[in-house]
Amino acid sequence: RSSLLYQQKEVTCEFFVLFNGTKRIADFNPDGEDNGQYATPDGMPSWYTLNIRTEYRLSKGFTLQAGLENLLDRNYRYFASGFSAPGRTIFVTIRQNF
């Protein structure tokens, strides 16, 4: 994960990249959880996603967060997972800390 972060008083903005490198078939655990049935003949391909988030502190203990994950709508799968990750995701969150 690599990110750029900007903060100004109550506002925080973040742009970040998530990256997973290639995993070769030779590196798979034959008795483990690598789910080789989802691999290509060369293994699991690398992938990356571009993401952006912003957060605004509404008051003491309350924050509003919004973001867009997987901006390019890439199809990818975490290693050892039987499910593809979700496509582009938009979210809005209100959080209270106490």
Contacts in CASP RR format, 6 or more apart in sequence:
PFRMAT RR
TARGET T0000
AUTHOR 0000-0000-0000
METHOD contacts of the structure
MODEL  1
RSSLLYQQKEVTCEFFVLFNGTKRIADFNPDGEDNGQYATPDGMPSWYTL
NIRTEYRLSKGFTLQAGLENLLDRNYRYFASGFSAPGRTIFVTIRQNF
1 16 0 8 1.000
1 17 0 8 1.000
1 18 0 8 1.000
1 19 0 8 1.000
2 16 0 8 1.000
2 17 0 8 1.000
2 19 0 8 1.000
3 14 0 8 1.000
3 15 0 8 1.000
3 16 0 8 1.000
3 17 0 8 1.000
4 14 0 8 1.000
4 15 0 8 1.000
4 16 0 8 1.000
5 12 0 8 1.000
5 13 0 8 1.000
5 14 0 8 1.000
6 12 0 8 1.000
6 13 0 8 1.000
6 14 0 8 1.000
7 13 0 8 1.000
10 56 0 8 1.000
10 57 0 8 1.000
10 58 0 8 1.000
11 54 0 8 1.000
11 55 0 8 1.000
11 56 0 8 1.000
11 57 0 8 1.000
12 54 0 8 1.000
12 55 0 8 1.000
13 52 0 8 1.000
13 53 0 8 1.000
13 54 0 8 1.000
13 55 0 8 1.000
14 52 0 8 1.000
14 53 0 8 1.000
14 54 0 8 1.000
15 50 0 8 1.000
15 51 0 8 1.000
15 52 0 8 1.000
16 51 0 8 1.000
16 52 0 8 1.000
16 53 0 8 1.000
17 48 0 8 1.000
17 49 0 8 1.000
17 50 0 8 1.000
17 51 0 8 1.000
18 48 0 8 1.000
18 49 0 8 1.000
18 51 0 8 1.000
19 46 0 8 1.000
19 47 0 8 1.000
19 48 0 8 1.000
20 46 0 8 1.000
20 47 0 8 1.000
20 48 0 8 1.000
20 76 0 8 1.000
20 78 0 8 1.000
20 79 0 8 1.000
21 46 0 8 1.000
21 47 0 8 1.000
22 42 0 8 1.000
22 43 0 8 1.000
22 44 0 8 1.000
22 45 0 8 1.000
22 46 0 8 1.000
23 34 0 8 1.000
23 39 0 8 1.000
23 43 0 8 1.000
23 44 0 8 1.000
23 79 0 8 1.000
24 42 0 8 1.000
24 43 0 8 1.000
25 36 0 8 1.000
25 39 0 8 1.000
25 41 0 8 1.000
25 42 0 8 1.000
25 43 0 8 1.000
28 34 0 8 1.000
28 36 0 8 1.000
28 39 0 8 1.000
28 43 0 8 1.000
33 80 0 8 1.000
34 79 0 8 1.000
34 80 0 8 1.000
35 80 0 8 1.000
35 81 0 8 1.000
35 82 0 8 1.000
36 43 0 8 1.000
38 44 0 8 1.000
38 77 0 8 1.000
38 82 0 8 1.000
44 77 0 8 1.000
44 79 0 8 1.000
47 74 0 8 1.000
47 76 0 8 1.000
47 77 0 8 1.000
48 74 0 8 1.000
49 69 0 8 1.000
49 70 0 8 1.000
49 71 0 8 1.000
49 72 0 8 1.000
49 74 0 8 1.000
49 76 0 8 1.000
50 70 0 8 1.000
50 71 0 8 1.000
50 72 0 8 1.000
51 67 0 8 1.000
51 68 0 8 1.000
51 69 0 8 1.000
51 70 0 8 1.000
51 71 0 8 1.000
52 67 0 8 1.000
52 68 0 8 1.000
52 71 0 8 1.000
53 65 0 8 1.000
53 66 0 8 1.000
53 67 0 8 1.000
54 65 0 8 1.000
54 66 0 8 1.000
54 67 0 8 1.000
55 63 0 8 1.000
55 64 0 8 1.000
55 65 0 8 1.000
56 63 0 8 1.000
56 64 0 8 1.000
56 65 0 8 1.000
57 63 0 8 1.000
58 64 0 8 1.000
58 94 0 8 1.000
61 96 0 8 1.000
61 97 0 8 1.000
61 98 0 8 1.000
62 94 0 8 1.000
62 95 0 8 1.000
62 96 0 8 1.000
62 97 0 8 1.000
63 94 0 8 1.000
63 95 0 8 1.000
63 97 0 8 1.000
64 92 0 8 1.000
64 93 0 8 1.000
64 94 0 8 1.000
64 95 0 8 1.000
65 91 0 8 1.000
65 92 0 8 1.000
65 93 0 8 1.000
65 94 0 8 1.000
65 95 0 8 1.000
66 90 0 8 1.000
66 91 0 8 1.000
66 92 0 8 1.000
66 93 0 8 1.000
67 90 0 8 1.000
67 91 0 8 1.000
67 92 0 8 1.000
68 88 0 8 1.000
68 89 0 8 1.000
68 90 0 8 1.000
69 88 0 8 1.000
69 89 0 8 1.000
69 91 0 8 1.000
70 85 0 8 1.000
70 86 0 8 1.000
70 87 0 8 1.000
70 88 0 8 1.000
70 89 0 8 1.000
71 88 0 8 1.000
72 88 0 8 1.000
73 87 0 8 1.000
73 88 0 8 1.000
74 87 0 8 1.000
75 84 0 8 1.000
75 87 0 8 1.000
76 84 0 8 1.000
76 85 0 8 1.000
77 83 0 8 1.000
77 84 0 8 1.000
77 85 0 8 1.000
78 85 0 8 1.000
END
